[in-house]
Structures are given as C-alpha cells and as structure tokens.
Amino acid sequence: MNDVKSLVDLHVEARHWEEAFSLVEEHPQFKVAIYMPYATWLAENDRFDEAQKAFHQAGRSDHAARVLEQLLRNAVNEKRFGDASYYYWVLAKQCLENAKDNVLDSSLGQEMVDKFTEYHLKADIYHVYSAIQKYIVRLQ
C-alpha cells in the first residue's frame, strides 16, 4: 500500500496524469490524492471547464462550484452571454443533482430546488440576451 502511495505521489509530482489515472482504477482510495492536484493544475493552466469536472471527480463539489461561479462572472463581465447561459445551466443541473442526493434532508433539498429554479431562469435569460446581442452587433 505504501509503495502505491509513493507511486501516486511520484506521478502527481511529475504531472504524469494518465499514469496516475490508471492507478486510480486499481486503487480508488487515491482518487482525491490524484484529482485534487490535477484539478488545481488544470485551473492554473486556464483549463477551467476541465478543472471544474476534475474537482467533481475528487468529490469536491464546493471547489467545482467556485470555479464555475468564477467562469460565470468572467463570461458576464466579458459579455460572453452564451457562455454565461451555459454556466448557469450547468449550475442548475448540479443543484438538481444535489437535491436528488439530499432527498432525506428536506430543507437542503428544497434549497437546491430553489437554486435550480433561479439558475435555470438565469440560463434562459442569458440565452435570449445572447441572441439579442448578436442581432444588435450585426446591425451595427
């Protein structure tokens, strides 16, 4: 077991991600030890969509949500409303999954359903706004 841990550490430190992922298949207890540094590396290399997914694979949905919220803020600030719509849709989908996972905790489940409704509406609004913006830009 200790040899596997050393091998995992070696692959992570060397950024040999494919080799590290193959170890996770045989030793799932090292999933967090591999996917957290991988997600961080992705984020540091401006691969935020992939980083968000890797944080989920590491079981850190809180980190994944923060990355997604940052992507969302950047998209709105840069007037990339189609991307903002997509990120709100992803957030809405995640809230629905969280609601399903927390079906026994009715207050948390209801909070996730409420957030789903809010994010889904915002996704629709940004989607429409993206079309309007493209139309206005074409007229100019």
Secondary structure, DSSP 8 states (H G I E B T S, - for coil): -HHHHHHHHHHHHTT-HHHHHHHHHH-GGGHHHHHHHHHHHHHHTT-HHHHHHHHHHTT-HHHHHHHHHHHHHHHHHTT-HHHHHHHHHHHHHHHHHHHHHTTTSHHHHHHHHHHHHHHHHHHHHHHHHHHHHHHHHHH-
